[in-house]
Amino acid sequence: MMPLPPDPIPLGQDAAARIETKLDVLLAQHGHVAAQVSDHEIRLRAVEAGATRADTRISDLTARDGDKETRLRAADRWRYALPITAAGGLLGGAAAIITALK
């Protein structure tokens, strides 16, 4: 058979006041920690929102730069073809003049 637990010791008013004070301190500390957690959560959400906006901005810039790259390459192809086209036109014009004079 198990022994019975000892009878509770009656608390005096001093002990009850100390316990109540300790509970008040713990509750105040808990409120402070809860406020810190709430503040941290708000700041974390703000950082996450900023990161999302930055990711969106980066993807927009990447798309814009890709479009510019495509247009620059097309302009370069056209510009580099001009001397050959001009030389071909001059040779064709000279050949047409020579043919017409003979």
N, CA, C and O of each residue as an XYZ file, in Angstrom:
408
protein
N       0.822     -1.157      0.000
C       0.000      0.000      0.000
C       0.887      1.248      0.000
O       1.912      1.296      0.680
N       0.478      2.245     -0.767
C       1.268      3.469     -0.887
C       1.013      4.392      0.296
O      -0.093      4.476      0.830
N       2.097      5.090      0.686
C       1.868      6.034      1.788
C       1.092      7.245      1.291
O       1.212      7.641      0.132
N       0.326      7.805      2.144
C      -0.472      8.979      1.808
C       0.420     10.216      1.790
O       1.366     10.310      2.571
N       0.118     11.182      0.888
C       0.924     12.400      0.883
C       0.695     13.172      2.174
O      -0.357     13.066      2.805
N       1.703     13.950      2.550
C       1.535     14.701      3.793
C       0.436     15.742      3.652
O       0.141     16.220      2.557
N      -0.145     16.069      4.759
C      -1.190     17.098      4.757
C      -0.578     18.435      4.350
O       0.539     18.758      4.756
N      -1.321     19.228      3.533
C      -0.762     20.514      3.155
C      -0.574     21.406      4.369
O      -1.367     21.421      5.311
N       0.524     22.148      4.290
C       0.830     23.062      5.387
C       0.011     24.321      5.172
O       0.046     24.892      4.082
N      -0.705     24.757      6.152
C      -1.483     25.976      5.964
C      -0.554     27.163      5.756
O       0.440     27.317      6.466
N      -0.883     28.002      4.777
C      -0.050     29.143      4.451
C      -0.455     30.331      5.289
O      -1.634     30.608      5.511
N       0.560     31.013      5.737
C       0.292     32.231      6.464
C       0.081     33.369      5.479
O       0.270     33.198      4.275
N      -0.296     34.485      5.971
C      -0.529     35.629      5.092
C       0.771     36.093      4.451
O       0.760     36.596      3.327
N       1.884     35.933      5.146
C       3.193     36.295      4.577
C       3.518     35.454      3.348
O       3.903     35.978      2.303
N       3.355     34.145      3.491
C       3.657     33.234      2.386
C       2.716     33.478      1.212
O       3.148     33.457      0.059
N       1.460     33.704      1.487
C       0.484     33.967      0.427
C       0.822     35.266     -0.299
O       0.675     35.345     -1.519
N       1.266     36.268      0.422
C       1.637     37.544     -0.205
C       2.874     37.378     -1.082
O       2.957     37.959     -2.163
N       3.850     36.569     -0.603
C       5.056     36.335     -1.421
C       4.702     35.590     -2.713
O       5.191     35.921     -3.793
N       3.856     34.593     -2.576
C       3.444     33.834     -3.766
C       2.690     34.744     -4.731
O       2.926     34.696     -5.938
N       1.805     35.555     -4.220
C       1.048     36.477     -5.068
C       1.986     37.473     -5.771
O       1.794     37.793     -6.944
N       2.994     37.954     -5.045
C       3.966     38.881     -5.639
C       4.748     38.203     -6.743
O       4.957     38.780     -7.811
N       5.184     36.972     -6.488
C       5.928     36.230     -7.511
C       5.059     35.991     -8.748
O       5.539     36.103     -9.876
N       3.807     35.669     -8.540
C       2.906     35.474     -9.678
C       2.716     36.771    -10.464
O       2.670     36.751    -11.694
N       2.608     37.896     -9.758
C       2.477     39.185    -10.437
C       3.712     39.488    -11.280
O       3.597     39.979    -12.404
N       4.901     39.193    -10.732
C       6.151     39.423    -11.471
C       6.202     38.535    -12.710
O       6.563     38.991    -13.795
N       5.840     37.268    -12.541
C       5.840     36.349    -13.683
C       4.857     36.786    -14.762
O       5.171     36.727    -15.951
N       3.678     37.221    -14.357
C       2.689     37.697    -15.328
C       3.182     38.950    -16.055
O       2.962     39.091    -17.258
N       3.844     39.856    -15.341
C       4.382     41.064    -15.977
C       5.484     40.698    -16.973
O       5.545     41.248    -18.073
N       6.355     39.763    -16.575
C       7.418     39.330    -17.487
C       6.832     38.654    -18.718
O       7.305     38.856    -19.837
N       5.807     37.856    -18.499
C       5.164     37.187    -19.632
C       4.558     38.219    -20.591
O       4.664     38.066    -21.807
N       3.933     39.253    -20.058
C       3.369     40.308    -20.906
C       4.447     41.010    -21.697
O       4.246     41.341    -22.866
N       5.603     41.246    -21.069
C       6.726     41.907    -21.758
C       7.257     41.020    -22.884
O       7.512     41.496    -23.991
N       7.419     39.731    -22.594
C       7.909     38.794    -23.619
C       6.894     38.674    -24.751
O       7.280     38.620    -25.919
N       5.620     38.631    -24.429
C       4.583     38.548    -25.463
C       4.625     39.784    -26.353
O       4.447     39.678    -27.566
N       4.860     40.964    -25.760
C       4.965     42.188    -26.560
C       6.189     42.140    -27.465
O       6.125     42.583    -28.611
N       7.303     41.610    -26.967
C       8.504     41.483    -27.792
C       8.270     40.533    -28.961
O       8.699     40.805    -30.082
N       7.593     39.426    -28.701
C       7.295     38.457    -29.763
C       6.391     39.097    -30.810
O       6.604     38.916    -32.009
N       5.400     39.833    -30.369
C       4.490     40.511    -31.295
C       5.251     41.529    -32.142
O       5.053     41.605    -33.355
N       6.119     42.308    -31.506
C       6.919     43.294    -32.236
C       7.843     42.600    -33.239
O       7.994     43.050    -34.375
N       8.454     41.505    -32.803
C       9.331     40.754    -33.705
C       8.552     40.226    -34.904
O       9.034     40.269    -36.036
N       7.362     39.737    -34.653
C       6.525     39.211    -35.736
C       6.185     40.312    -36.740
O       6.216     40.078    -37.948
N       5.865     41.498    -36.255
C       5.542     42.621    -37.136
C       6.755     42.998    -37.986
O       6.643     43.208    -39.194
N       7.932     43.080    -37.324
C       9.146     43.432    -38.077
C       9.507     42.351    -39.089
O       9.954     42.664    -40.192
N       9.321     41.092    -38.729
C       9.609     39.987    -39.640
C       8.699     40.046    -40.866
O       9.160     39.836    -41.988
N       7.421     40.327    -40.661
C       6.486     40.453    -41.787
C       6.892     41.612    -42.703
O       6.780     41.510    -43.924
N       7.362     42.710    -42.112
C       7.805     43.857    -42.918
C       9.026     43.488    -43.750
O       9.121     43.880    -44.914
N       9.949     42.748    -43.175
C      11.142     42.326    -43.921
C      10.754     41.373    -45.048
O      11.269     41.481    -46.161
N       9.848     40.443    -44.761
C       9.397     39.509    -45.796
C       8.695     40.240    -46.925
O       8.884     39.902    -48.094
N       7.882     41.246    -46.591
C       7.188     42.025    -47.625
C       8.207     42.787    -48.470
O       8.058     42.877    -49.689
N       9.248     43.338    -47.826
C      10.295     44.036    -48.568
C      11.041     43.096    -49.497
O      11.373     43.469    -50.623
N      11.306     41.882    -49.037
C      11.997     40.901    -49.875
C      11.130     40.515    -51.073
O      11.640     40.327    -52.178
N       9.828     40.397    -50.855
C       8.920     40.072    -51.959
C       8.916     41.196    -52.987
O       8.952     40.946    -54.191
N       8.871     42.454    -52.497
C       8.907     43.584    -53.430
C      10.240     43.612    -54.182
O      10.268     43.917    -55.375
N      11.332     43.299    -53.502
C      12.648     43.301    -54.157
C      12.713     42.204    -55.213
O      13.245     42.423    -56.302
N      12.173     41.019    -54.898
C      12.163     39.931    -55.880
C      11.348     40.312    -57.104
O      11.739     40.014    -58.232
N      10.219     40.967    -56.884
C       9.383     41.416    -58.001
C      10.130     42.439    -58.837
O      10.096     42.386    -60.066
N      10.802     43.365    -58.177
C      11.559     44.407    -58.891
C      12.688     43.778    -59.700
O      12.934     44.184    -60.836
N      13.378     42.791    -59.126
C      14.474     42.125    -59.837
C      13.946     41.407    -61.065
O      14.565     41.473    -62.127
N      12.815     40.722    -60.947
C      12.269     40.021    -62.114
C      11.826     41.015    -63.183
O      11.967     40.745    -64.376
N      11.283     42.178    -62.757
C      10.914     43.211    -63.731
C      12.143     43.744    -64.455
O      12.129     43.922    -65.673
N      13.202     43.996    -63.698
C      14.437     44.497    -64.311
C      15.050     43.466    -65.249
O      15.557     43.816    -66.315
N      15.007     42.215    -64.860
C      15.550     41.154    -65.702
C      14.792     41.069    -67.020
O      15.397     40.929    -68.083
N      13.470     41.154    -66.949
C      12.661     41.113    -68.174
C      12.962     42.324    -69.053
O      13.085     42.198    -70.272
N      13.081     43.495    -68.432
C      13.379     44.704    -69.205
C      14.758     44.617    -69.849
O      14.926     44.988    -71.011
N      15.742     44.128    -69.103
C      17.088     43.991    -69.662
C      17.131     42.963    -70.783
O      17.867     43.133    -71.755
N      16.345     41.897    -70.654
C      16.276     40.899    -71.723
C      15.724     41.504    -73.003
O      16.209     41.209    -74.096
N      14.706     42.353    -72.866
C      14.127     43.032    -74.030
C      15.149     43.969    -74.663
O      15.277     44.013    -75.887
N      15.875     44.716    -73.840
C      16.900     45.625    -74.373
C      18.006     44.846    -75.071
O      18.493     45.256    -76.125
N      18.395     43.734    -74.489
C      19.449     42.908    -75.098
C      19.016     42.419    -76.476
O      19.808     42.430    -77.419
N      17.767     41.992    -76.593
C      17.255     41.520    -77.879
C      17.275     42.644    -78.914
O      17.698     42.441    -80.052
N      16.817     43.826    -78.513
C      16.799     44.952    -79.457
C      18.206     45.397    -79.838
O      18.448     45.743    -80.995
N      19.133     45.393    -78.894
C      20.518     45.774    -79.215
C      21.166     44.785    -80.172
O      21.878     45.186    -81.093
N      20.925     43.507    -79.963
C      21.502     42.503    -80.871
C      20.932     42.663    -82.288
O      21.666     42.529    -83.267
N      19.637     42.947    -82.401
C      19.042     43.151    -83.726
C      19.635     44.393    -84.393
O      19.919     44.379    -85.591
N      19.821     45.465    -83.622
C      20.407     46.685    -84.185
C      21.852     46.448    -84.601
O      22.293     46.968    -85.626
N      22.592     45.672    -83.822
C      23.977     45.363    -84.177
C      24.050     44.536    -85.459
O      24.902     44.785    -86.312
N      23.167     43.560    -85.594
C      23.161     42.764    -86.828
C      22.896     43.659    -88.047
O      23.548     43.510    -89.081
N      21.952     44.575    -87.925
C      21.630     45.472    -89.034
C      22.801     46.408    -89.323
O      23.143     46.644    -90.482
N      23.425     46.950    -88.245
C      24.525     47.891    -88.428
C      25.750     47.210    -89.035
O      26.415     47.794    -89.891
N      26.056     45.995    -88.612
C      27.219     45.300    -89.152
C      26.990     44.851    -90.595
O      27.953     44.634    -91.331
N      25.739     44.709    -91.005
C      25.440     44.309    -92.384
C      25.519     45.483    -93.346
O      25.603     45.263    -94.554
N      25.495     46.724    -92.861
C      25.500     47.897    -93.738
C      26.736     47.981    -94.647
O      26.554     48.219    -95.841
N      27.946     47.810    -94.183
C      29.090     47.936    -95.094
C      29.056     46.920    -96.238
O      29.359     47.255    -97.382
N      28.690     45.696    -95.925
C      28.627     44.673    -96.976
C      27.520     45.010    -97.964
O      27.695     44.863    -99.173
N      26.370     45.467    -97.444
C      25.255     45.852    -98.310
C      25.642     47.039    -99.183
O      25.320     47.070   -100.371
N      26.334     48.018    -98.596
C      26.762     49.197    -99.365
C      27.760     48.793   -100.459
O      27.679     49.269   -101.591
N      28.689     47.922   -100.108
C      29.667     47.475   -101.110
C      28.968     46.706   -102.224
O      29.292     46.885   -103.398
N      28.029     45.867   -101.871
C      27.277     45.117   -102.888
C      26.471     46.058   -103.775
O      26.387     45.859   -104.987
N      25.878     47.084   -103.168
C      25.112     48.058   -103.960
C      25.996     48.835   -104.910
O      25.628     49.058   -106.063
N      27.168     49.254   -104.432
C      28.104     49.980   -105.305
C      28.589     49.097   -106.453
O      28.651     49.545   -107.597
N      28.930     47.857   -106.153
C      29.375     46.949   -107.224
C      28.249     46.680   -108.224
O      28.483     46.621   -109.431
N      27.041     46.520   -107.719
C      25.888     46.303   -108.606
C      25.629     47.519   -109.470
O      25.346     47.391   -110.661
N      25.727     48.727   -108.861
C      25.531     49.955   -109.635
C      26.616     50.121   -110.688
O      26.322     50.499   -111.822
N      27.867     49.844   -110.329
C      28.971     49.935   -111.290
C      28.771     48.936   -112.418
O      29.004     49.266   -113.581
N      28.345     47.730   -112.095
C      28.109     46.723   -113.127
C      26.983     47.145   -114.058
O      27.044     46.908   -115.264
N      25.952     47.771   -113.494
C      24.835     48.238   -114.319
C      25.284     49.354   -115.249
O      24.874     49.398   -116.409
N      26.129     50.261   -114.747
C      26.645     51.365   -115.589
C      27.533     50.820   -116.681
O      27.420     51.229   -117.837
N      28.431     49.888   -116.326
C      29.333     49.302   -117.331
C      28.536     48.581   -118.397
O      28.828     48.701   -119.587
N      27.532     47.833   -117.976
C      26.706     47.085   -118.930
C      25.965     48.063   -119.845
O      25.853     47.817   -121.046
N      25.464     49.160   -119.296
C      24.727     50.127   -120.097
C      25.636     50.853   -121.083
O      25.184     51.210   -122.170
N      26.890     51.081   -120.742
C      27.818     51.803   -121.630
C      28.361     50.917   -122.748
O      28.794     51.451   -123.769
N      28.360     49.655   -122.616
C      28.937     48.791   -123.648
C      28.006     48.496   -124.719
O      28.352     47.780   -125.658
